[in-house]
Amino acid sequence: MSRPLQFAVFGHPIAHSLSPHIHRAFAQQFGIDLAYRTIDAEPLAFADAVKHFFGEGEGRGANVTLPHKAAAFALADERTQAATRAGTANVLTRLPDGRLSAHNTDGAALVRDLTDRHDLDLRGHDALLLGAGGAARAVAWSLFEAGVQTLTIVNRSPDAADALADAIGEPSRVHTRYWEDLSNIGSFDLIVNATSAGTLGQSFTLPFTLAASRAVCYDLGYGKAAISFLAWARTAGARYVYDGLGMLVEQAADAFQLWHGKRPETEPVYQSLRTQSP
Ligand code: NDP
């Protein structure tokens, strides 16, 4: 009997990752026989773990999550434009010649969740992006290309926000502000929390003035990690409040398509996860 195709997600910690469930559910839609497991690697052990998985382990593809996305980008042999713009990779793929290709599906996944699942037309929106880490960098480019009118990037450490805005290089539409000035920079139609504060069990206080009356507020985190920001958004009067569960399923779908050449249906998988994580 032939061995199933080998896939994995690398992270630290990783035990509670939903990725194995999502990829197995996608595979069932096409009758694909795959093995998808979690690999917990400490930062110093990541490069060797990847080498082993794609070498002796005969791995075909891997997802990568915190804290390894920058390392995954760095160790790849080739990188897509999306990965290069983000400076991080959440997908590694073994090419037929054995080299590794790095890709980043986070930005496209967020935009698809907002526009396709939540039916939002991003054009004309004044958007505020909180954070300038790996996910924020991917998301900033995608929001910009999806046509937001303006994108204001605010990060606790201002240099990272400035570097991101400079990289996009459209000063009339994309600019930065200081975190300390959040209470006097006006209001926004779309507010995206791309910080890892919730995931790290931390929280921050935001002024209610940030949310315009029809604001859409989106936290890249989900479950417990998103509770604090989404509670703030509801109290601030946001019209629509979303967590990052849909983005998680969409980024997995992009990886699945890259590896298997087939586009899975995301809605049934999203709905089944949603009933378990209201
Ligand atoms: P990074 O570590 O690369 O970046 C973290 C960002 O959060 C930085 O901008 C950092 O600011 C900021 N930050 C951390 N703690 C605080 C705090 N207490 N107050 C304010 N800002 C803070 O992480 P990623 O960009 O990879 O991930 C960010 C989040 O997005 C994570 O929670 C992750 O789980 C989630 N995510 C969800 C996805 C999904 O599919 N739903 C996909 C990808 C990510 P500074 O620069 O000052 O340190």
Residues whose N, C-alpha, C, O or C-beta is under 5 A from the ligand:
A	BS01	NDP	D106 G131 A132 G133 G134 A135 A136 N155 R156 S157 A160 A194 T195 S196 A197 T199 Q202 S203 F204 L220 G221 G244 L245 M247 L248 Q251
